[in-house]
């Protein structure tokens, strides 16, 4: 047992930006770094690839869509380390038709929009929130949480109605109100009234708006935790990165995409900010007017 040893966890990190974040943490973080993946063999291969670079990541299986898998990780961290110091929620999905639309390419999807939206919201929002709910009790004083959002949130936000925008950027929004708001989006998808209800019909973008709002609420709530001071939560955009998720159309390398997440994960103790913010290129970015 290494109860005094610091530990970092990166979800969905066997490839792409998550893999590069693990690489960066192995070089800069003073503690153990866990690469996680749904598929154990792929995760172990990624670990071996980093070991060939002279780094020493560790592996733990994690499928954020599986409550048992999440609980297994929580139990392991509690037993082995007694806490958690860095959590980077990188695991996410995107439907390729929506991704290509951001590059001006129209392509017919293989599944209905309703199913695509359901899948996207489940993984990117509710499964990510489930990881947070499970692991946040383990966060130690001065812990850092980074939730990977996207510039898609900024692009899609202006397409929402004034009423929806007001709820998204409400400074007093609670977690219960957050859940209600984005369940309403899902209900609008089911009833095929997305645009009539004031939403943009881009599930990936909406899911990443949700990640930004969730991060703001989490940061605000954890600031009130006087027993565990200086826990900082932020969301960020890694940029337009060359990954499977962007169909390799991005212009940044994965290591360039990891720069802002790493900056947030390694914020020094008692830093003034950013806290509860959305950060792009290491700069705070507000919602568009």
SULGI-V437442 format. One record per residue. SS is DSSP state (~ for helix, > for strand, _ for the rest). PHI is phi as a letter, one per 30 degrees, with the letter a starting at -180 (999 if undefined). OMEGA is omega in whole degrees, -180 to 180 (* if undefined). Layout:
ss: (SS & SS)
phi: (PHI & PHI)
omega: (OMEGA & OMEGA)
This chain:
ss: (_ & _ & _ & _ & _ & _ & > & > & > & > & _ & _ & _ & _ & _ & ~ & ~ & ~ & ~ & ~ & ~ & ~ & ~ & ~ & ~ & ~ & ~ & ~ & _ & _ & _ & > & > & > & > & > & > & _ & _ & ~ & ~ & ~ & ~ & ~ & ~ & ~ & ~ & ~ & ~ & ~ & ~ & _ & _ & _ & _ & _ & _ & > & > & > & > & _ & _ & _ & _ & _ & ~ & ~ & ~ & ~ & ~ & ~ & ~ & ~ & ~ & ~ & ~ & ~ & ~ & ~ & _ & _ & _ & > & > & > & > & > & > & _ & _ & _ & _ & _ & _ & ~ & ~ & ~ & ~ & ~ & ~ & ~ & _ & _ & _ & _ & _ & _ & _ & _ & _ & _ & ~ & ~ & ~ & ~ & ~ & ~ & ~ & ~ & ~ & ~ & ~ & ~ & ~ & ~ & ~ & ~ & ~ & ~ & ~ & ~ & ~ & ~ & ~ & ~ & ~ & ~ & > & > & > & > & > & > & > & > & > & > & _ & _ & ~ & ~ & ~ & ~ & ~ & ~ & ~ & _ & _ & _ & _ & ~ & ~ & ~ & ~ & ~ & ~ & ~ & _ & _ & _ & _ & _ & _ & ~ & ~ & ~ & ~ & ~ & ~ & ~ & ~ & ~ & ~ & ~ & ~ & ~ & ~ & ~ & ~ & _ & _ & _ & _ & _ & _ & _ & _ & _ & _ & _ & _ & ~ & ~ & ~ & ~ & ~ & ~ & ~ & ~ & ~ & ~ & ~ & ~ & ~ & ~ & ~ & ~ & ~ & ~ & ~ & ~ & ~ & _ & _ & _ & _ & _ & _ & _ & _ & > & > & > & > & > & > & _ & _ & _ & > & _ & _ & _ & _ & _ & _ & _ & _ & _ & _ & > & _ & ~ & ~ & ~ & ~ & ~ & ~ & ~ & ~ & ~ & ~ & ~ & ~ & _ & _ & _ & _ & _ & _ & _ & _ & _ & _ & _ & _ & > & > & > & _ & _ & > & > & _ & _ & _ & _ & _)
phi: (999 & b & d & c & d & d & b & b & b & b & d & h & b & d & a & i & d & e & d & d & d & e & e & d & d & e & d & c & c & d & l & d & b & c & d & b & a & d & c & d & d & d & d & d & d & d & d & d & d & d & d & d & d & i & c & b & d & c & b & b & d & a & c & d & d & c & e & d & d & d & d & d & d & e & d & d & d & d & d & d & b & i & l & b & c & b & b & c & d & c & e & a & b & b & d & d & d & d & e & d & d & d & c & i & c & c & b & d & d & d & b & d & d & d & d & e & d & e & d & d & d & e & d & d & c & d & d & d & d & d & d & d & e & d & c & e & d & d & d & c & e & i & d & b & b & b & c & d & c & a & d & e & d & d & d & d & e & d & d & d & d & e & d & d & e & d & d & d & c & d & d & c & e & c & d & d & d & e & d & d & e & d & d & d & d & d & d & d & d & d & c & h & b & e & d & d & d & j & c & d & d & b & d & d & d & d & d & d & d & e & d & d & d & e & d & d & d & e & d & d & d & d & d & d & d & d & d & b & d & i & d & c & c & b & c & a & c & d & j & d & c & d & b & e & d & c & h & h & c & d & c & c & d & d & d & d & d & d & d & d & e & d & e & d & d & c & e & d & e & h & d & d & a & d & b & i & c & c & b & b & h & i & b & d & b & d & d & d & d)
omega: (-179 & -172 & -179 & -179 & 179 & -176 & 179 & 179 & 176 & -180 & 178 & -168 & 178 & 178 & 173 & -176 & 180 & 178 & 180 & 176 & 177 & 179 & -179 & 179 & 178 & -179 & -169 & -175 & -179 & -179 & 179 & -179 & -179 & 168 & 180 & 180 & 176 & -175 & -174 & -177 & 177 & 178 & -180 & 177 & 179 & 177 & 180 & 178 & 179 & 177 & 177 & 177 & -180 & -180 & -175 & 176 & 174 & -178 & 168 & 178 & 174 & 170 & -173 & 176 & -176 & -179 & 179 & 178 & 178 & -179 & 178 & 178 & 179 & -180 & 179 & -178 & -180 & -178 & -173 & -173 & -179 & -179 & -178 & -175 & 178 & 174 & 176 & 180 & -177 & -176 & -179 & 175 & 175 & 175 & -174 & 179 & 178 & 179 & -179 & 179 & 178 & 177 & 177 & -178 & 179 & -180 & 180 & -178 & 180 & -180 & -179 & 177 & -179 & -180 & 178 & -180 & 179 & -180 & -177 & -179 & -179 & -176 & -171 & -177 & -169 & 178 & 176 & 177 & 178 & 176 & 179 & -179 & -179 & -171 & -179 & 177 & 179 & -176 & 180 & 173 & 180 & 177 & 179 & 178 & 178 & 177 & -176 & 176 & -177 & 172 & 175 & 179 & 179 & -179 & -175 & -177 & -179 & -179 & 178 & -180 & 179 & -179 & 179 & 178 & -179 & 179 & 179 & -174 & 177 & -177 & -178 & -177 & 179 & 179 & 177 & 178 & 175 & -179 & 180 & -178 & -175 & 168 & 177 & 175 & -180 & 178 & 178 & 175 & -178 & -178 & -180 & 179 & -174 & -176 & 177 & -179 & 174 & -179 & 169 & -177 & 179 & -172 & 180 & 179 & 178 & 179 & -179 & 167 & -180 & 180 & 178 & -179 & 178 & -178 & 178 & -179 & -180 & 179 & 180 & -178 & -177 & 176 & -179 & -178 & -176 & 179 & 180 & -175 & 169 & 168 & -174 & 177 & 173 & 169 & -178 & 171 & 178 & -178 & -179 & -168 & 178 & -180 & 174 & -175 & 178 & -177 & 179 & 176 & -179 & -176 & 179 & 170 & 179 & 179 & 174 & 178 & -179 & -172 & -179 & 174 & 179 & 177 & -179 & -180 & -175 & 177 & -176 & 179 & 175 & 178 & -180 & -179 & 3 & 177 & -180 & -175 & 170 & -172 & 176 & -178 & 178 & 178 & 177 & 178 & -180 & 173 & 177 & 178 & *)
